[in-house]
Amino acid sequence: MKKPPALTRRRLLALAAGLAATALPAGAQGTGAWRRVPEIAGLLDGMEPKEGGIVLDLPFVSENGNSVPLSVAVEGTGVRALHIFAPANPSPQVATFHFTPLSPAAVETRIRLNESQTVVALALLDDGTALIAEREVRVTVSGCLTDAGTYASDSLFQTRVRVPETLAAGAAGPVLTMIGHPMETGLRPGPDGTPLPQRLIERFEASLDGEPVFAADLYRSVSADPFLKFQIAPQASGTLALSWREDTGHVATAQAQIVVG
């Protein structure tokens, strides 16, 4: 009988990588987890979505479910809305992104995951069709009940914006935004054991000289200090106006100059 090869550290790493690749194929995960989410069924209203056409990227393993990086992009144009769901969270809906001809359908953010689960992206297109993608994420520490900050912080409602120095007409470039905010879910217990009141940044909007560019509806499962990276593809220079609206009605604003040349 032939002696098996020695189980060296290098071989162990190779075997682990092979197992990970088997457990998590690249791209969308066609497990059908979305079929068990009533909110998704309500949006589809009997329509059968197509798999593919969405690139959904999250880490396979996240040690901290309080801030899990997510990036998602939809191939082509004509995306009416892009919905993100975390079905095992107390509130499955994470965010809804709205695009325009000035913003290709690609966005990055950070989300909270309560436990290991399959995250779902649903794109509704202008032609009446829908695309679906899934991605499995394993979570070590739950993120939905974690203390993420305080409203007494000096950074509350402070905004940060970064845009490209220059862009060619019609070429896409990234806009990075962040606002200081704990995103209190209404689920975390306070000192007396009763849940702290919900307080969220619920709406983000961007416009260029008054023309809508990009918007996002944010829910409980968006991480504290909401981060959004989206694309802008302007035809001419202008002022990019940004706004963040809290569910109390408070609005924070910022501006940045987009230079096309």
N, C-alpha and C positions, 0 to 999 in steps of 0.2 A: 504493500500500500504506500502511495506517495505521501510523504510528510507534508502537512499543510504549511503555508507560509507563516512566518513569525508575525504575531499580532503587535506590530510596532506602533508607536504613537502616530507616525505618518499614515499608516494603514487605517488606524482607528478614525483619524480625521477624514480620510477619503470615504470610509464607509458611512460616517455621519453625514457627510455632504450628499452622498448618494441617497440616503434615506430622506433627507430634507427635500431633495429635488423630487423624489417620488411622492412625498406627502403634500408638496405645494408646487404644482405646475406653474410655470410663468404665466402672468396675465390673469384673465378672469377665471374664477373657479365655478364651474357649472354644477353646483351641488343642489340647486333648486331651493335653497333656504328662503329665498324671497317669497315663495308661494305660501309660507306660513306667517306672513306679515300683513295684517288686515289693512294697514295704512297704504301699502303698496298696491294691494288689490283694489282699494278705493280709487287710487290714481289711474290704474289701468282700465277700470270699468269694463272688464271682460276681454280686453285686448291681450293678445299673447306677444310678449316682447321677444326681440331677437337677441341672442347671445353674440357678443363680439362688437367691435366698433368703439369700445370703451377701454381705455388703459387705466386701471385702478391699482394704485401702489400703496401698500402699507408694510411695515416690518412684519415678518413672520412671527417674531417673538418680541413683546414689549415688556420690559421690567416694570414700567410705571404706566398704568392705565390712565393716569391723570393728564398725560400729554403725549398722544400718539400721532406722529406725522402722517399725513394723508395727502397724496397727490392724485388727481384724476383729470383725464383729458378725453374728449370725444372726437373721433375722426370726422372730418368733413365739416359742413356748415348746416345752418338751419336748426340749431338746438334751441328749443323753446325754454326748457328748464332742466336742470340736473339735480336730482334728489339723492341725498346720502342717508342711509339707514344703518343703525346698529341694533339689530332686533333683540339682543339680550340686555339692552339697557332699560332702565325704568321707563324712559321715553324713547322709543325707537328712532324717531326722526331726529337727525343730526343737523342738517342744513339743506337749504335749497339755493342754488345758484342760477342767476338769470344773465344771459349773454345777449349781445347786440352785434351788428356788423362791425362795430369798433373793437370787439373783444372776442378773440378766438376762444373756443370752449375748453379752457384749461385753467385749473385752479389748484392751489395748495393751501392747506390749513393744518391745525392741530386739533385732535378730538379726544374726548373722554370715552373710555371703554370700561364697563362695569365688570366684565369677565371675558374669558376666551369666547370667541364667537366668529361668525361670518359677516363681514361688513358688505353692504350692498349699495351699488350705484345704479340709479335708474334715470335714463335720459329720455325725455319726451321731445319729439321732433316736430317741426312745423308741418311736415307732410302727414301727420297723424299717426306715425309709427313710433315704436319705443325700443330702446336698447337696454340691456341689463348686463351687469357684471358683478361678480362676487369675489371676495378675498378673505381667506381665513387668517385670524390673528390670535395668537396665544398671549394671554395677559397674566403677569405674575402678581401684581398688586392692583386691586380695584381702584378705578379713578373717579367714580361718580360721587363718593361721599368724602373725598379728601379735602382738607382745608387748603384753599388755594390763594388766600390773601385776605386783606381787610379793606373796608371802605374808608378807613382813616389814613390810608397810604397817600403819600405825596404824589404818587404816580397815577392816581385815579383820574381817568379821562385824558391823560396825556397821550398824544398821538405821535406816531413816527411814520414817515413816508419816504420812500426812495424810488426814484424814477430814472430811466436811462438819460444820459447826458444829451444825446441826440438820437433821432430815428429817421430812417428813410421813409418817404411817403408810402403808406400802406403796409410797411413792415412792422411785425409785432415785436414788442419789447415788454419786459416784466415790470410790474408795479408792486412793490412790497409795502404792506401797511400793517400797523399794530396799534392797539389802544390799551392803556392800562385799565383793567377791570377784572374783579374776581369771578364774575359769571356765577353768582350764587344760584344753585339749582332749586332751592326750596325743599331739598331732601335731607340736607345735613343738619344733625341736631345741634342746638346751641348749648350754652352752659347749663340751662335748666332742663335739658332733654327734649324740649319742643323744637320742631324744625325751624330753622332760620328762614325768613321770608325770601321768596324768589326775587332775584334782581338780575336782569340779563341785558346785554346788548342784543337787541332783537333784529335790527335792520342796518345794513351797510349799503351805501349807494355811492357811485362814482359817475361824474358827468364831465364832458369836455366842452367848455363854452356853452353850457346849457343842454347839450345833447347827451342822452343817457349812454353810458359805456358798459357798466357792470353793476349788479346788485346781488345781495345775499340776505336771505332770511336765516337767522341763527337761533338755535334752540339749546336746551340744557346740556347737550352732549358736546358742545364746543368748549375747548379748553379756556382757562383763565387767560387774560390778556390776549384777546382774540387776534390771531395772525391770519392775514389773507394775502396771498400772492396771485395776481391775475395778470392777464395780458392785455395790452392796448395796441391797436394798429391804426393810428391816426393818419389822415391825409394832409393835415396842416397843423401848424403850431397852435397852441391854445393853453388855457388855464384848466387844469384838472381839479375839480372840486370834489371833496370827499366828505361824507357825513356818517356818523354812527349814532343811532337812536336807541336809547335805553327804554325798557318797558315802563319806566316811570314817566316818559315823555321828554326827559332831558336829551339834548342833542349836542354832540361834539363835532367840530368841523376842522378841516385842514385843506390846504391848497398846495399845488405843485405846478411848475411850468413844464409843459411838454414842448420840446423843440424838434421840429421836423426840418431837415436840411440836407 
